[in-house]
Amino acid sequence: MELPCPYEDLIPDPVPGCPKCAELDATRYKARKRREFAVAVVASQQIRHHEQGHHA
């Protein structure tokens, strides 16, 4: 039995082709590499809120 990652739905995907999403995703990636998880969470939140503008 394989269980899904419990936090997978909390990690928003950046919108392809959007420079702002790409910038936030890079920030999140670098923060994770440095184990600065609070910074990574903030970047994920910013991606999620920024994505709302793509669908308006």
C-alpha positions as CSV (number, residue, x, y, z in Angstrom):
1,M,0.0,0.0,0.0
2,E,1.3,3.4,-0.9
3,L,0.0,6.5,0.9
4,P,0.0,9.9,-0.8
5,C,2.0,12.8,0.6
6,P,-0.3,14.4,3.1
7,Y,0.9,17.9,2.1
8,E,0.9,17.5,-1.6
9,D,-2.3,19.6,-2.0
10,L,-0.8,22.4,-0.1
11,I,2.1,22.8,-2.5
12,P,0.7,24.9,-5.4
13,D,2.2,24.5,-8.9
14,P,3.4,27.7,-10.6
15,V,1.6,28.7,-13.8
16,P,3.8,27.9,-16.8
17,G,5.1,31.0,-18.6
18,C,4.4,33.4,-15.7
19,P,7.6,35.2,-14.7
20,K,6.2,36.0,-11.2
21,C,5.3,32.4,-10.5
22,A,8.7,31.3,-11.8
23,E,10.4,33.8,-9.4
24,L,8.4,32.6,-6.4
25,D,9.0,28.9,-7.3
26,A,12.8,29.6,-7.5
27,T,12.6,31.3,-4.1
28,R,10.8,28.3,-2.6
29,Y,13.2,25.8,-4.1
30,K,16.3,27.7,-2.8
31,A,14.7,28.0,0.7
32,R,14.0,24.3,0.8
33,K,17.6,23.6,-0.1
34,R,18.8,25.8,2.7
35,R,16.2,24.2,5.1
36,E,14.5,27.5,5.6
37,F,11.0,26.0,5.6
38,A,9.2,29.1,6.9
39,V,10.5,31.0,3.8
40,A,9.4,28.1,1.6
41,V,5.9,28.2,3.1
42,V,5.6,31.9,2.5
43,A,6.7,31.5,-1.1
44,S,4.1,28.7,-1.6
45,Q,1.4,31.0,-0.1
46,Q,2.4,33.8,-2.5
47,I,2.2,31.4,-5.5
48,R,-1.3,30.2,-4.4
49,H,-2.6,33.8,-4.0
50,H,-0.8,35.0,-7.1
51,E,-2.4,32.2,-9.1
52,Q,-5.9,33.6,-8.4
53,G,-5.0,36.5,-10.7
54,H,-4.5,34.1,-13.6
55,H,-8.0,32.9,-13.4
56,A,-9.8,36.3,-13.0
